[in-house]
Amino acid sequence: MTDATVSPADLETLKYRLDAYESLLQSFKAAGYTFSLFDSDGQLESGEILLRHDVDLSVDRALAMAECEHRLGVQSTYCVLLNAPAYDIVDPRTVRILQRISKLGHEIALHFDTHVYWKPTAEPHPHSVASKVEQELTVLTRVVGEEISSVSFHIPPQWVLGRSYDGFVNTYAPRFFEEIAYLSDSSQKWTTTPPFPNGLAETFQLLVHPGLWHDEHRPMAKIVRERCQRTHRAVDHYFDPLKLEEDRLR
Ligand SMILES: [Zn+2]
């Protein structure tokens, strides 16, 4: 267990274990921070953390993190993909998990993958981006059964960073990305580098990927390989009966 009395600013490294994550949240609370949701207007106060989760790998890990946060009275934003091979957004089990996360007091948001629509080098007009995002927001709103209005971009191209859009809240808008500090746990980098090397900012956005955190630390390469194998099995499960059918008809 990581000691919750240690200031996050003094951490040299961190294992990606849920209990270490819980201690990290406790130490933020002990330092007087509060946790806020993304909001289109409203002034950010000193001491606010915008805690965001991009769900790239597993809705189950997202739920485990959401429950951990709920125990501590922490609110955060879970951004989910409509078209990820790692999970099926319309699978009834996925929908139940997202609704459960929402019931725990968290916000469900869209994790939008521009790469489905455009090459990173082809900068579309912001109106085109907004239009596709709004289409996906409509779908996700129907699936989850609540109004979804915040958006994070998956592996964001340069042209969405520091930009505001009409119609939805971009978590990379200047007020959440340029005007406050921005930190992330990407690629499990905290295992080798200090999570908060410049001390703790007064207000900041913190991106944590739930799929990288487990009861015991597991290296990212292993996690990704296992998720990939699981997806392959699901693909086989779908196609195998069709292959048999084809053999029968041959
Ligand atoms: Zn992502």
Residues whose N, C-alpha, C, O or C-beta is under 5 A from the ligand:
A	BS01	ZN	D54 D56 H154 I155
